[in-house]
């Protein structure tokens, strides 16, 4: 199950990057965030598509054994 969700996540993230025309985020001064805005957006879209709560989806992407 994990590979399927992860591959869907990667597909959504790649599509967002393509449609928004974002290659790399601009580097700013200071500490970079651990999760980018595109990754958050992809997780919310995938949550909507799969009808899974965002935190449950993120937990399954981080640690597939926890779900």
N, CA, C and O atoms as CSV, one atom per row, in Angstrom:
chain,resi,resn,atom,element,x,y,z
A,1,UNK,N,N,0.823,-1.197,0.000
A,1,UNK,CA,C,0.000,0.000,0.000
A,1,UNK,C,C,0.863,1.256,0.000
A,1,UNK,O,O,0.516,2.256,-0.628
A,2,UNK,N,N,1.983,1.200,0.704
A,2,UNK,CA,C,2.849,2.367,0.833
A,2,UNK,C,C,3.385,2.792,-0.521
A,2,UNK,O,O,3.413,3.985,-0.823
A,3,UNK,N,N,3.812,1.841,-1.345
A,3,UNK,CA,C,4.387,2.177,-2.641
A,3,UNK,C,C,3.368,2.859,-3.536
A,3,UNK,O,O,3.708,3.754,-4.310
A,4,UNK,N,N,2.123,2.434,-3.428
A,4,UNK,CA,C,1.072,3.015,-4.244
A,4,UNK,C,C,0.805,4.467,-3.834
A,4,UNK,O,O,0.719,5.346,-4.692
A,5,UNK,N,N,0.675,4.720,-2.543
A,5,UNK,CA,C,0.442,6.083,-2.052
A,5,UNK,C,C,1.639,6.964,-2.369
A,5,UNK,O,O,1.473,8.105,-2.798
A,6,UNK,N,N,2.844,6.443,-2.161
A,6,UNK,CA,C,4.045,7.227,-2.423
A,6,UNK,C,C,4.186,7.554,-3.906
A,6,UNK,O,O,4.590,8.662,-4.259
A,7,UNK,N,N,3.858,6.602,-4.775
A,7,UNK,CA,C,3.952,6.879,-6.208
A,7,UNK,C,C,2.891,7.897,-6.635
A,7,UNK,O,O,3.161,8.739,-7.492
A,8,UNK,N,N,1.693,7.834,-6.054
A,8,UNK,CA,C,0.680,8.852,-6.327
A,8,UNK,C,C,1.148,10.230,-5.858
A,8,UNK,O,O,0.953,11.232,-6.546
A,9,UNK,N,N,1.765,10.264,-4.682
A,9,UNK,CA,C,2.292,11.526,-4.145
A,9,UNK,C,C,3.349,12.105,-5.079
A,9,UNK,O,O,3.334,13.302,-5.365
A,10,UNK,N,N,4.254,11.276,-5.548
A,10,UNK,CA,C,5.302,11.747,-6.453
A,10,UNK,C,C,4.712,12.251,-7.765
A,10,UNK,O,O,5.201,13.229,-8.331
A,11,UNK,N,N,3.666,11.591,-8.251
A,11,UNK,CA,C,3.013,12.007,-9.491
A,11,UNK,C,C,2.337,13.362,-9.324
A,11,UNK,O,O,2.446,14.227,-10.192
A,12,UNK,N,N,1.639,13.543,-8.207
A,12,UNK,CA,C,0.982,14.827,-7.942
A,12,UNK,C,C,2.027,15.924,-7.795
A,12,UNK,O,O,1.847,17.022,-8.321
A,13,UNK,N,N,3.105,15.643,-7.093
A,13,UNK,CA,C,4.161,16.637,-6.902
A,13,UNK,C,C,4.814,17.011,-8.225
A,13,UNK,O,O,5.090,18.187,-8.464
A,14,UNK,N,N,5.063,16.038,-9.084
A,14,UNK,CA,C,5.651,16.302,-10.393
A,14,UNK,C,C,4.699,17.127,-11.261
A,14,UNK,O,O,5.126,18.038,-11.970
A,15,UNK,N,N,3.420,16.802,-11.198
A,15,UNK,CA,C,2.420,17.550,-11.976
A,15,UNK,C,C,2.315,18.992,-11.505
A,15,UNK,O,O,2.209,19.909,-12.319
A,16,UNK,N,N,2.344,19.194,-10.198
A,16,UNK,CA,C,2.310,20.562,-9.665
A,16,UNK,C,C,3.519,21.360,-10.125
A,16,UNK,O,O,3.397,22.518,-10.524
A,17,UNK,N,N,4.669,20.738,-10.066
A,17,UNK,CA,C,5.884,21.412,-10.496
A,17,UNK,C,C,5.810,21.785,-11.964
A,17,UNK,O,O,6.252,22.865,-12.355
A,18,UNK,N,N,5.254,20.897,-12.781
A,18,UNK,CA,C,5.135,21.153,-14.215
A,18,UNK,C,C,4.117,22.254,-14.502
A,18,UNK,O,O,4.414,23.195,-15.237
A,19,UNK,N,N,2.920,22.142,-13.925
A,19,UNK,CA,C,1.859,23.101,-14.228
A,19,UNK,C,C,2.118,24.488,-13.650
A,19,UNK,O,O,1.718,25.491,-14.241
A,20,UNK,N,N,2.777,24.551,-12.512
A,20,UNK,CA,C,3.080,25.851,-11.927
A,20,UNK,C,C,4.351,26.462,-12.502
A,20,UNK,O,O,4.612,27.650,-12.312
A,21,UNK,N,N,5.133,25.666,-13.196
A,21,UNK,CA,C,6.354,26.166,-13.813
A,21,UNK,C,C,7.444,26.488,-12.809
A,21,UNK,O,O,8.248,27.397,-13.019
A,22,UNK,N,N,7.466,25.740,-11.719
A,22,UNK,CA,C,8.457,25.970,-10.676
A,22,UNK,C,C,9.524,24.897,-10.791
A,22,UNK,O,O,9.232,23.711,-10.641
A,23,UNK,N,N,10.762,25.305,-11.056
A,23,UNK,CA,C,11.858,24.340,-11.110
A,23,UNK,C,C,12.435,24.121,-9.725
A,23,UNK,O,O,12.494,22.997,-9.225
A,24,UNK,N,N,12.857,25.219,-9.117
A,24,UNK,CA,C,13.400,25.165,-7.772
A,24,UNK,C,C,12.896,26.383,-7.035
A,24,UNK,O,O,12.682,27.445,-7.619
A,25,UNK,N,N,12.713,26.207,-5.749
A,25,UNK,CA,C,12.283,27.341,-4.952
A,25,UNK,C,C,13.478,28.254,-4.722
A,25,UNK,O,O,14.623,27.808,-4.649
A,26,UNK,N,N,13.177,29.554,-4.609
A,26,UNK,CA,C,14.239,30.520,-4.384
A,26,UNK,C,C,14.833,30.322,-3.001
A,26,UNK,O,O,14.120,30.097,-2.023
A,27,UNK,N,N,16.129,30.410,-2.944
A,27,UNK,CA,C,16.791,30.273,-1.656
A,27,UNK,C,C,16.778,31.630,-0.960
A,27,UNK,O,O,17.170,32.649,-1.529
A,28,UNK,N,N,16.328,31.612,0.258
A,28,UNK,CA,C,16.243,32.825,1.046
A,28,UNK,C,C,17.256,32.738,2.172
A,28,UNK,O,O,17.784,31.669,2.479
A,29,UNK,N,N,17.509,33.865,2.768
A,29,UNK,CA,C,18.413,33.877,3.906
A,29,UNK,C,C,17.743,33.185,5.081
A,29,UNK,O,O,16.523,33.245,5.234
A,30,UNK,N,N,18.522,32.547,5.887
A,30,UNK,CA,C,17.974,31.886,7.059
A,30,UNK,C,C,17.816,30.395,6.844
A,30,UNK,O,O,18.281,29.823,5.858
A,31,UNK,N,N,17.159,29.807,7.781
A,31,UNK,CA,C,16.989,28.353,7.780
A,31,UNK,C,C,15.876,27.949,6.810
A,31,UNK,O,O,14.777,28.501,6.863
A,32,UNK,N,N,16.157,26.993,5.931
A,32,UNK,CA,C,15.118,26.554,4.994
A,32,UNK,C,C,14.070,25.705,5.714
A,32,UNK,O,O,14.379,25.061,6.716
A,33,UNK,N,N,12.840,25.699,5.215
A,33,UNK,CA,C,11.806,24.874,5.858
A,33,UNK,C,C,12.045,23.393,5.605
A,33,UNK,O,O,12.668,23.014,4.614
A,34,UNK,N,N,11.547,22.567,6.505
A,34,UNK,CA,C,11.712,21.120,6.349
A,34,UNK,C,C,10.792,20.574,5.275
A,34,UNK,O,O,11.119,19.583,4.623
A,35,UNK,N,N,9.633,21.218,5.083
A,35,UNK,CA,C,8.668,20.794,4.076
A,35,UNK,C,C,8.362,22.006,3.199
A,35,UNK,O,O,8.036,23.079,3.706
A,36,UNK,N,N,8.468,21.831,1.893
A,36,UNK,CA,C,8.230,22.955,0.995
A,36,UNK,C,C,6.737,23.177,0.799
A,36,UNK,O,O,5.919,22.324,1.142
A,37,UNK,N,N,6.398,24.323,0.248
A,37,UNK,CA,C,5.005,24.647,-0.035
A,37,UNK,C,C,4.421,23.691,-1.071
A,37,UNK,O,O,3.249,23.324,-0.988
A,38,UNK,N,N,5.233,23.288,-2.044
A,38,UNK,CA,C,4.760,22.334,-3.052
A,38,UNK,C,C,4.459,20.970,-2.445
A,38,UNK,O,O,3.498,20.311,-2.843
A,39,UNK,N,N,5.270,20.544,-1.488
A,39,UNK,CA,C,5.027,19.267,-0.838
A,39,UNK,C,C,3.740,19.312,-0.012
A,39,UNK,O,O,2.972,18.350,0.006
A,40,UNK,N,N,3.514,20.428,0.667
A,40,UNK,CA,C,2.270,20.584,1.415
A,40,UNK,C,C,1.069,20.583,0.489
A,40,UNK,O,O,0.055,19.945,0.773
A,41,UNK,N,N,1.185,21.296,-0.612
A,41,UNK,CA,C,0.106,21.357,-1.589
A,41,UNK,C,C,-0.186,19.970,-2.158
A,41,UNK,O,O,-1.349,19.590,-2.295
A,42,UNK,N,N,0.842,19.227,-2.485
A,42,UNK,CA,C,0.664,17.879,-3.025
A,42,UNK,C,C,-0.003,16.962,-2.005
A,42,UNK,O,O,-0.839,16.136,-2.370
A,43,UNK,N,N,0.358,17.099,-0.739
A,43,UNK,CA,C,-0.261,16.248,0.276
A,43,UNK,C,C,-1.731,16.597,0.477
A,43,UNK,O,O,-2.545,15.701,0.700
A,44,UNK,N,N,-2.090,17.872,0.404
A,44,UNK,CA,C,-3.493,18.250,0.527
A,44,UNK,C,C,-4.302,17.784,-0.686
A,44,UNK,O,O,-5.438,17.337,-0.531
A,45,UNK,N,N,-3.741,17.882,-1.869
A,45,UNK,CA,C,-4.439,17.409,-3.070
A,45,UNK,C,C,-4.620,15.896,-3.013
A,45,UNK,O,O,-5.702,15.391,-3.314
A,46,UNK,N,N,-3.577,15.174,-2.632
A,46,UNK,CA,C,-3.682,13.725,-2.526
A,46,UNK,C,C,-4.665,13.320,-1.427
A,46,UNK,O,O,-5.376,12.325,-1.563
A,47,UNK,N,N,-4.703,14.081,-0.357
A,47,UNK,CA,C,-5.671,13.833,0.705
A,47,UNK,C,C,-7.090,13.987,0.185
A,47,UNK,O,O,-7.967,13.194,0.529
A,48,UNK,N,N,-7.319,14.983,-0.626
A,48,UNK,CA,C,-8.637,15.198,-1.216
A,48,UNK,C,C,-9.006,14.073,-2.187
A,48,UNK,O,O,-10.135,13.582,-2.181
A,49,UNK,N,N,-8.049,13.675,-3.016
A,49,UNK,CA,C,-8.308,12.629,-4.007
A,49,UNK,C,C,-8.608,11.292,-3.332
A,49,UNK,O,O,-9.523,10.582,-3.751
A,50,UNK,N,N,-7.856,10.944,-2.307
A,50,UNK,CA,C,-8.012,9.643,-1.656
A,50,UNK,C,C,-9.011,9.658,-0.513
A,50,UNK,O,O,-9.300,8.611,0.066
A,51,UNK,N,N,-9.544,10.829,-0.176
A,51,UNK,CA,C,-10.500,10.973,0.920
A,51,UNK,C,C,-9.905,10.463,2.234
A,51,UNK,O,O,-10.569,9.774,3.010
A,52,UNK,N,N,-8.630,10.820,2.464
A,52,UNK,CA,C,-7.903,10.453,3.662
A,52,UNK,C,C,-7.522,11.730,4.395
A,52,UNK,O,O,-7.096,12.693,3.758
A,53,UNK,N,N,-7.663,11.766,5.723
A,53,UNK,CA,C,-7.209,12.958,6.445
A,53,UNK,C,C,-5.731,13.243,6.182
A,53,UNK,O,O,-4.930,12.322,6.021
A,54,UNK,N,N,-5.383,14.516,6.140
A,54,UNK,CA,C,-4.024,14.935,5.773
A,54,UNK,C,C,-2.986,14.351,6.727
A,54,UNK,O,O,-1.946,13.862,6.286
A,55,UNK,N,N,-3.258,14.398,8.028
A,55,UNK,CA,C,-2.272,13.906,8.986
A,55,UNK,C,C,-2.080,12.396,8.875
A,55,UNK,O,O,-0.965,11.903,9.041
A,56,UNK,N,N,-3.140,11.667,8.600
A,56,UNK,CA,C,-3.029,10.224,8.408
A,56,UNK,C,C,-2.223,9.920,7.154
A,56,UNK,O,O,-1.389,9.015,7.143
A,57,UNK,N,N,-2.477,10.681,6.103
A,57,UNK,CA,C,-1.736,10.500,4.858
A,57,UNK,C,C,-0.253,10.812,5.052
A,57,UNK,O,O,0.609,10.062,4.594
A,58,UNK,N,N,0.037,11.915,5.726
A,58,UNK,CA,C,1.433,12.287,5.971
A,58,UNK,C,C,2.128,11.246,6.840
A,58,UNK,O,O,3.295,10.919,6.621
A,59,UNK,N,N,1.407,10.733,7.819
A,59,UNK,CA,C,1.982,9.711,8.685
A,59,UNK,C,C,2.303,8.444,7.895
A,59,UNK,O,O,3.327,7.803,8.128
A,60,UNK,N,N,1.420,8.087,6.958
A,60,UNK,CA,C,1.676,6.891,6.158
A,60,UNK,C,C,2.817,7.101,5.165
A,60,UNK,O,O,3.508,6.148,4.809
A,61,UNK,N,N,3.019,8.336,4.717
A,61,UNK,CA,C,4.151,8.613,3.827
A,61,UNK,C,C,5.472,8.580,4.583
A,61,UNK,O,O,6.489,8.139,4.048
A,62,UNK,N,N,5.456,9.049,5.831
A,62,UNK,CA,C,6.672,9.086,6.631
A,62,UNK,C,C,7.025,7.702,7.152
A,62,UNK,O,O,8.165,7.253,7.027
A,63,UNK,N,N,6.035,7.026,7.742
A,63,UNK,CA,C,6.273,5.711,8.345
A,63,UNK,C,C,5.117,4.791,7.964
A,63,UNK,O,O,4.082,4.815,8.629
A,64,UNK,N,N,5.259,3.985,6.919
A,64,UNK,CA,C,4.147,3.152,6.459
A,64,UNK,C,C,3.717,2.078,7.459
A,64,UNK,O,O,2.600,1.570,7.366
A,65,UNK,N,N,4.563,1.728,8.395
A,65,UNK,CA,C,4.214,0.706,9.370
A,65,UNK,C,C,3.283,1.245,10.468
A,65,UNK,O,O,2.644,0.469,11.178
A,66,UNK,N,N,3.213,2.573,10.603
A,66,UNK,CA,C,2.403,3.156,11.681
A,66,UNK,C,C,0.918,3.124,11.379
A,66,UNK,O,O,0.102,3.233,12.294
A,67,UNK,N,N,0.550,2.975,10.110
A,67,UNK,CA,C,-0.874,2.997,9.752
A,67,UNK,C,C,-1.398,1.609,9.563
A,67,UNK,O,O,-2.577,1.430,9.258
